Amino acid sequence: MQIQRNYSLWSLLRWTRKFILIFALMGAVAVALYTGVGYLDIKPTTLTIPWVPMSLVGIALAFFLGFKTNSSYDRQWEARKIYGAIVNSSRSWGMMVIGFVTDLFYQGSMNAEELKAIHKVLILRHVAWLTALRYQLRTPRSWEHTGAEAEASRHWLPVQEYKVPFEEELGKYVSPEELSYLMGKKNRATQLLNQQSLHLKQLRALDLIDDFRHVQLENMLVDFFTQQGKCERIKNYPFPRQYATLTNYITWLFIVLVPYALLDVFANAPQSVWLTIPFTVLIGWIFHTMERIGDYSENPFEGLHNDIPITALSRTIEIDLLDMLDEENLPPKVEAENDFLM
């Protein structure tokens, strides 16, 4: 997530520099062909396309790109709302664990340290769930950006999930025995919530929680399952390929034809034909960048520039929960690097 008010002009040009050169080359080829066909006894106007129908195509494409961009933004904003709900529910979980799991009805003897140890296990396992969830959400899918440019961006951006092994990170929050059990499962996040439920069952059997509080804590786990399922829906169901593919093809077709339509405009003043090149770059850059913004907003968990900062949000939850336990050595807040927070 970009934390500055605006992207710098240099960063924007760097992101699109390859395509600016391509558009300039397209315009130069069109101008060269237009000026060269005169030597072959061919009318230059045979290379031109009337501007009016092209403008209509441009208007239709603009509406199509607007639809794609809005739909992509809806996916991104929904992902942010889901993680906002996870933040709120996680704080509630910490409060309820500390307030509900008590020795009020316990028949044996239990000191405050033993009770705090139970609270800590439940809270750290929740942080482990957050860890497993974010690692699963960062796992690349075939429809996400996997080319050299995306890989270079992930290397440059502070994406912890691509730099720290999952097993090493998860081992900070669960016992070695539980870690070994979880590494043999496919959906570790799901299994961690199930482990929480089994632990609550044991605590109920020991009368460390009563029936009402047990139900309330189980309802919190159901809420976490709900939020996890919403994240998985966005992660595992791509933006419909027919819209993404068709928009890309139409955008490129329009850009390829633009210089020949511009020749129709500038042909009336032969000394201005060269203006086809900069205007081809300008029009092509606008439409292609609009398409690319929508393309890069489709998958809000893949770990690129504009994605949801799930690592930073998870660390915020971890700090809040450990603070509830009165832990002294709190982990540091995730800081932005290169103006990006991941």
Secondary structure as GFF3:
##gff-version 3
##sequence-region A 1 342
A	DSSP	alpha_helix	9	36	.	.	.	ID=ss1
A	DSSP	three_ten_helix	37	40	.	.	.	ID=ss2
A	DSSP	three_ten_helix	44	47	.	.	.	ID=ss3
A	DSSP	alpha_helix	51	100	.	.	.	ID=ss4
A	DSSP	alpha_helix	112	138	.	.	.	ID=ss5
A	DSSP	alpha_helix	148	156	.	.	.	ID=ss6
A	DSSP	three_ten_helix	160	162	.	.	.	ID=ss7
A	DSSP	alpha_helix	166	170	.	.	.	ID=ss8
A	DSSP	alpha_helix	176	183	.	.	.	ID=ss9
A	DSSP	alpha_helix	188	205	.	.	.	ID=ss10
A	DSSP	alpha_helix	211	236	.	.	.	ID=ss11
A	DSSP	alpha_helix	241	266	.	.	.	ID=ss12
A	DSSP	three_ten_helix	270	275	.	.	.	ID=ss13
A	DSSP	alpha_helix	276	296	.	.	.	ID=ss14
A	DSSP	alpha_helix	310	324	.	.	.	ID=ss15
###
